């Protein structure tokens, strides 16, 4: 019985000790005979890691491309760099004999237009590739025509673009006394982005007034009514009368403005300006 009781005590004591946490010192090292043995592995060949391709890297050195036009049939060979912009290539092409100006060129690759601000290396263009050339609609390109020399003085150069102001038809007026601003026609369209070696010239303005409607709308200019209301003295006397009738100057000016606005449809712009300069009453936006 004593041996059985002693064995039961030993089991209970060992179980109690096994449940306690084990704390190791900082310099604890397990004995070598308790180390785990190495697991054997098969000698497999590992492929080398792939090379990293940087997007900003491109082919170095100059390449040769062919710029070809179908209509009219023309071909140019240029030596360019992949880091050149499409706009730079257009300027280089424009310097060739018989080539169109850079601002009317359209370069296409497989039917897709090349953006002027992008670099050549952003497109799939290699050495010896062909780029199609077209010109913008409305531009007459003749490779055999002599190039127009740049003006040596301030005189108007030959073939300079002009601006023509076309008056608005009578039917398009919104209401009596008001008309739209004449439309502006540019022929040909000037370049909005100057390129290298481009010469800026003055564009003469030509105003076609043959079909310009009369400035006054309403009563005819030669009627007695228009003769009276177009005189600055009439409105000056009216303003003096209104000042004597109203107690404040602001009320008199308001009444004068109401009378004047009712008669503006029979007056021209110059007549309105003369009346306001004489009386000294300025309306909205100075009109």
C-alpha positions as CSV (number, residue, x, y, z in Angstrom):
1,X,0.0,0.0,0.0
2,X,2.8,2.3,0.8
3,X,4.4,1.8,-2.6
4,X,1.1,2.5,-4.4
5,X,0.5,5.7,-2.4
6,X,4.0,6.9,-3.2
7,X,3.6,6.2,-6.9
8,X,0.3,8.1,-6.9
9,X,2.0,11.1,-5.2
10,X,4.9,11.1,-7.7
11,X,2.5,11.1,-10.7
12,X,0.4,13.9,-9.3
13,X,3.6,16.0,-8.5
14,X,5.0,15.4,-12.0
15,X,1.7,16.4,-13.6
16,X,1.6,19.6,-11.5
17,X,5.2,20.5,-12.5
18,X,4.5,19.9,-16.2
19,X,1.7,22.5,-16.2
20,X,4.0,25.2,-14.9
21,X,5.6,27.6,-17.6
22,X,9.2,27.1,-18.3
23,X,11.5,30.2,-18.3
24,X,14.9,30.2,-19.9
25,X,17.7,32.6,-19.3
26,X,19.0,35.0,-22.0
27,X,22.2,32.9,-22.5
28,X,20.4,29.6,-22.6
29,X,21.6,27.2,-25.3
30,X,20.1,23.7,-25.8
31,X,22.6,20.8,-25.7
32,X,23.9,19.6,-29.0
33,X,22.4,16.1,-28.7
34,X,18.9,17.6,-28.7
35,X,19.4,19.6,-32.0
36,X,17.1,18.8,-34.8
37,X,18.8,16.9,-37.6
38,X,18.9,18.5,-41.1
39,X,16.2,17.3,-43.5
40,X,17.8,16.0,-46.7
41,X,16.9,18.0,-49.8
42,X,17.1,17.2,-53.5
43,X,19.7,19.3,-55.5
44,X,17.3,21.1,-57.9
45,X,18.6,23.7,-60.3
46,X,17.1,27.2,-59.7
47,X,16.8,29.4,-62.8
48,X,18.4,32.9,-62.6
49,X,16.0,35.8,-61.8
50,X,14.6,37.7,-64.8
51,X,16.2,40.9,-65.8
52,X,14.3,44.0,-64.8
53,X,13.4,46.2,-67.8
54,X,13.2,49.9,-67.1
55,X,10.5,51.8,-69.0
56,X,12.6,54.9,-69.3
57,X,15.3,53.0,-71.2
58,X,15.1,53.2,-75.0
59,X,17.3,52.4,-77.9
60,X,20.4,54.6,-77.9
61,X,21.7,56.4,-80.9
62,X,20.1,57.8,-84.0
63,X,17.7,55.8,-86.2
64,X,16.5,56.4,-89.7
65,X,12.8,56.6,-90.5
66,X,10.9,57.1,-93.8
67,X,8.1,59.7,-93.9
68,X,5.9,58.9,-96.9
69,X,3.0,60.8,-98.4
70,X,0.5,59.1,-100.8
71,X,-1.2,62.3,-102.1
72,X,0.9,63.9,-103.4
73,X,3.4,61.1,-103.7
74,X,6.5,62.2,-101.8
75,X,9.0,60.5,-99.5
76,X,11.6,61.8,-97.0
77,X,14.3,60.0,-95.0
78,X,15.1,61.6,-91.6
79,X,17.7,60.7,-89.1
80,X,16.1,61.1,-85.7
81,X,16.6,60.1,-82.0
82,X,14.1,58.1,-80.0
83,X,14.1,60.9,-77.4
84,X,12.9,63.5,-79.9
85,X,9.3,64.7,-79.7
86,X,6.9,64.3,-82.6
87,X,6.8,68.1,-82.8
88,X,10.6,68.2,-83.2
89,X,10.4,65.6,-86.0
90,X,7.7,67.7,-87.7
91,X,10.0,70.8,-87.6
92,X,12.9,68.7,-89.0
93,X,10.6,67.5,-91.8
94,X,9.4,71.1,-92.6
95,X,13.0,72.1,-93.2
96,X,13.3,69.6,-96.1
97,X,12.8,70.9,-99.6
98,X,9.2,70.8,-100.7
99,X,7.9,69.6,-97.4
100,X,4.7,71.2,-95.9
101,X,4.9,73.4,-92.8
102,X,5.0,71.8,-89.4
103,X,1.6,73.2,-88.2
104,X,-0.3,71.5,-91.1
105,X,1.5,68.1,-90.9
106,X,-0.3,64.9,-89.6
107,X,2.0,61.9,-88.9
108,X,0.3,58.5,-88.7
109,X,1.5,55.1,-87.8
110,X,-0.8,52.2,-88.8
111,X,-3.6,54.7,-89.1
112,X,-3.1,56.2,-85.7
113,X,-2.1,59.8,-85.4
114,X,1.1,60.6,-83.5
115,X,0.6,63.2,-80.7
116,X,3.0,66.2,-81.1
117,X,3.8,66.3,-77.4
118,X,4.9,62.7,-77.1
119,X,8.4,61.2,-77.6
120,X,9.2,59.0,-80.6
121,X,10.2,56.1,-78.3
122,X,6.7,56.0,-76.9
123,X,5.6,54.5,-80.2
124,X,6.6,51.2,-81.7
125,X,8.9,52.8,-84.3
126,X,12.2,51.1,-85.2
127,X,15.1,51.8,-87.5
128,X,13.9,51.8,-91.1
129,X,10.1,52.0,-90.3
130,X,7.8,54.1,-92.5
131,X,5.5,56.8,-91.1
132,X,2.6,58.1,-93.2
133,X,2.3,61.9,-93.8
134,X,-0.9,63.8,-94.4
135,X,-1.8,67.5,-94.3
136,X,-4.7,69.2,-92.6
137,X,-7.8,69.8,-94.7
138,X,-7.9,73.1,-96.6
139,X,-4.1,73.3,-97.1
140,X,-2.9,73.0,-100.7
141,X,0.4,71.3,-100.7
142,X,2.5,71.3,-103.9
143,X,6.0,69.8,-103.3
144,X,7.2,71.3,-106.7
145,X,6.2,74.9,-105.7
146,X,9.0,77.1,-104.6
147,X,9.2,77.9,-100.9
148,X,8.1,81.3,-99.8
149,X,11.2,83.2,-98.5
150,X,11.0,84.8,-95.1
151,X,10.4,88.6,-95.2
152,X,13.6,90.6,-94.7
153,X,11.7,93.8,-93.6
154,X,8.5,94.8,-91.9
155,X,6.6,94.7,-95.2
156,X,3.7,92.3,-95.6
157,X,5.1,88.9,-96.8
158,X,3.7,87.2,-99.9
159,X,0.9,84.7,-99.0
160,X,0.3,86.2,-95.5
161,X,-2.9,85.0,-93.9
162,X,-5.7,87.6,-93.7
163,X,-8.7,88.0,-91.4
164,X,-12.1,89.0,-92.9
165,X,-14.9,90.2,-90.7
166,X,-18.2,89.1,-92.1
167,X,-21.3,91.1,-90.8
168,X,-24.2,89.2,-89.4
169,X,-27.3,88.9,-91.6
170,X,-30.3,91.0,-90.7
171,X,-32.4,87.9,-90.1
172,X,-30.1,86.8,-87.2
173,X,-30.6,89.8,-85.0
174,X,-32.0,88.9,-81.6
175,X,-34.1,92.0,-81.1
176,X,-34.3,95.7,-82.3
177,X,-31.2,97.7,-81.5
178,X,-29.0,94.6,-80.8
179,X,-26.9,92.6,-83.2
180,X,-24.3,89.9,-82.8
181,X,-20.6,90.5,-83.2
182,X,-19.4,89.9,-86.8
183,X,-17.9,86.5,-87.2
184,X,-14.2,86.2,-87.9
185,X,-12.8,84.0,-90.7
186,X,-9.2,83.0,-90.6
187,X,-7.6,82.0,-94.0
188,X,-5.4,80.0,-93.6
189,X,-5.5,79.1,-90.0
190,X,-2.2,80.4,-88.3
191,X,-0.2,78.2,-86.1
192,X,-1.0,78.5,-82.4
193,X,2.3,77.0,-81.3
194,X,5.4,78.6,-82.8
195,X,8.1,76.2,-83.7
196,X,11.9,76.7,-84.1
197,X,13.0,79.2,-86.8
198,X,9.3,80.3,-87.3
199,X,8.9,83.9,-88.3
200,X,6.0,85.7,-86.7
201,X,4.3,88.2,-89.0
202,X,1.5,90.8,-88.5
203,X,-1.9,89.7,-89.9
204,X,-3.8,92.5,-91.6
205,X,-7.5,92.9,-90.8
206,X,-9.9,93.5,-93.6
207,X,-13.5,94.6,-92.6
208,X,-16.1,94.1,-95.3
209,X,-18.7,96.9,-94.7
210,X,-20.6,96.5,-97.9
211,X,-23.4,94.6,-96.2
212,X,-23.1,96.2,-92.8
213,X,-26.6,97.2,-91.5
214,X,-27.2,100.8,-90.4
215,X,-26.2,101.7,-86.9
216,X,-29.5,103.1,-86.0
217,X,-32.6,100.9,-85.7
218,X,-36.2,102.2,-85.3
219,X,-37.1,105.6,-86.6
220,X,-35.3,106.8,-89.8
221,X,-32.3,109.0,-89.2
222,X,-33.8,111.9,-91.2
223,X,-37.1,112.1,-89.3
224,X,-37.8,115.1,-87.1
225,X,-38.0,112.9,-84.0
226,X,-34.5,111.5,-84.5
227,X,-33.2,115.0,-85.3
228,X,-34.4,116.2,-81.9
229,X,-33.5,113.2,-79.7
230,X,-30.0,112.9,-81.3
231,X,-29.0,116.4,-80.0
232,X,-27.0,116.4,-76.8
233,X,-28.5,119.8,-75.9
234,X,-32.0,118.3,-75.8
235,X,-31.0,115.8,-73.2
236,X,-29.1,118.4,-71.2
237,X,-32.2,120.6,-71.0
238,X,-34.3,117.6,-70.0
239,X,-31.8,116.7,-67.2
240,X,-32.0,120.3,-65.9
241,X,-35.8,120.1,-65.9
242,X,-35.9,116.8,-64.0
243,X,-33.5,118.2,-61.4
244,X,-35.9,121.0,-60.7
245,X,-38.9,118.6,-60.4
246,X,-37.3,115.9,-58.2
247,X,-35.9,116.5,-54.7
248,X,-32.7,114.5,-55.1
249,X,-30.2,114.3,-57.8
250,X,-30.3,110.5,-57.8
251,X,-34.1,110.5,-58.5
252,X,-33.5,112.9,-61.4
253,X,-30.8,110.8,-62.8
254,X,-33.0,107.7,-62.6
255,X,-35.9,109.5,-64.4
256,X,-33.5,110.7,-67.1
257,X,-32.1,107.2,-67.6
258,X,-35.6,105.8,-68.1
259,X,-36.4,108.4,-70.8
260,X,-33.0,107.8,-72.4
261,X,-33.2,104.0,-72.5
262,X,-36.6,104.3,-74.2
263,X,-35.0,106.3,-77.0
264,X,-31.7,104.4,-77.4
265,X,-33.1,102.2,-80.2
266,X,-33.2,105.2,-82.5
267,X,-29.7,106.4,-81.7
268,X,-26.3,105.2,-83.0
269,X,-23.4,104.3,-80.7
270,X,-21.6,107.6,-81.4
271,X,-24.7,109.6,-80.7
272,X,-25.2,107.8,-77.4
273,X,-21.6,108.5,-76.4
274,X,-21.9,112.2,-77.3
275,X,-25.1,112.6,-75.2
276,X,-23.7,110.9,-72.1
277,X,-20.5,113.0,-72.4
278,X,-22.6,116.2,-72.5
279,X,-25.0,115.3,-69.7
280,X,-22.6,113.3,-67.5
281,X,-24.9,110.4,-66.6
282,X,-23.3,107.0,-67.1
283,X,-25.5,103.9,-67.5
284,X,-24.7,100.2,-66.8
285,X,-21.3,99.1,-68.2
286,X,-20.8,102.7,-69.4
287,X,-23.4,102.4,-72.2
